[in-house]
Amino acid sequence: MARANIYSAIGTPLADNSLHVDGLAAHLDDQWDAGMDGVLVAGTMGAMPLLTDDTYEHLLRLSADLCRGRGPLL
């Protein structure tokens, strides 16, 4: 039987409607340390309409940097 890949959809840690950088780094570390095969960032969340375009871009770029070499990022 083939092994299934497990991806986790993470929340976006915010502080005053901006990205909580240390929280994001810790959250992603936790996912990889738990054995996830990949992660999904910037998915559906209730606060997403509150994010500015700059914060959203920061989330995507920082997530790519933090996940590089660890596994797939969706």
Secondary structure per residue as TSV (DSSP state, phi and psi in degrees):
chain	resnum	aa	ss	phi	psi
A	1	M	-	360.0	135.3
A	2	A	-	-73.8	145.9
A	3	R	-	-79.0	135.1
A	4	A	-	-83.6	143.7
A	5	N	-	-86.8	140.3
A	6	I	-	-114.9	122.8
A	7	Y	E	-115.4	141.0
A	8	S	E	-110.0	141.6
A	9	A	E	-96.3	117.2
A	10	I	-	-97.6	154.7
A	11	G	-	-78.2	163.3
A	12	T	-	-101.8	110.6
A	13	P	-	-72.2	126.4
A	14	L	E	-120.8	151.6
A	15	A	E	-136.2	111.9
A	16	D	T	55.6	44.0
A	17	N	T	65.4	15.6
A	18	S	E	-121.8	166.0
A	19	L	E	-68.8	129.8
A	20	H	-	-89.2	96.5
A	21	V	H	-61.4	-48.1
A	22	D	H	-64.5	-36.8
A	23	G	H	-65.0	-40.6
A	24	L	H	-63.6	-46.2
A	25	A	H	-60.4	-44.2
A	26	A	H	-65.4	-41.6
A	27	H	H	-64.3	-43.7
A	28	L	H	-66.2	-42.1
A	29	D	H	-56.5	-43.7
A	30	D	H	-59.3	-40.0
A	31	Q	H	-65.6	-47.0
A	32	W	H	-67.1	-40.6
A	33	D	H	-64.2	-27.8
A	34	A	T	-81.3	-4.4
A	35	G	T	94.8	16.6
A	36	M	-	-62.6	146.4
A	37	D	S	-85.2	-21.6
A	38	G	E	-168.6	169.9
A	39	V	E	-135.1	153.2
A	40	L	E	-115.6	121.9
A	41	V	-	-114.8	160.9
A	42	A	S	61.0	34.1
A	43	G	-	-79.0	-160.1
A	44	T	-	-75.8	126.3
A	45	M	-	-147.8	150.0
A	46	G	T	-60.7	-28.3
A	47	A	T	-92.0	-2.0
A	48	M	G	-54.3	-37.6
A	49	P	G	-64.6	-16.1
A	50	L	G	-81.7	-14.9
A	51	L	S	-77.3	137.3
A	52	T	-	-75.6	163.6
A	53	D	H	-59.4	-38.2
A	54	D	H	-64.5	-41.3
A	55	T	H	-66.9	-41.3
A	56	Y	H	-61.7	-45.2
A	57	E	H	-63.7	-41.1
A	58	H	H	-59.4	-43.8
A	59	L	H	-57.2	-46.8
A	60	L	H	-67.7	-46.0
A	61	R	H	-66.3	-45.5
A	62	L	H	-65.7	-40.6
A	63	S	H	-60.7	-41.9
A	64	A	H	-61.3	-43.4
A	65	D	H	-63.4	-43.8
A	66	L	H	-73.0	-22.2
A	67	C	H	-98.5	-10.3
A	68	R	T	-55.1	126.3
A	69	G	T	81.6	0.1
A	70	R	T	-105.5	-26.8
A	71	G	S	157.1	178.2
A	72	P	-	-65.7	143.4
A	73	L	B	-120.9	124.2
A	74	L	-	-108.7	360.0
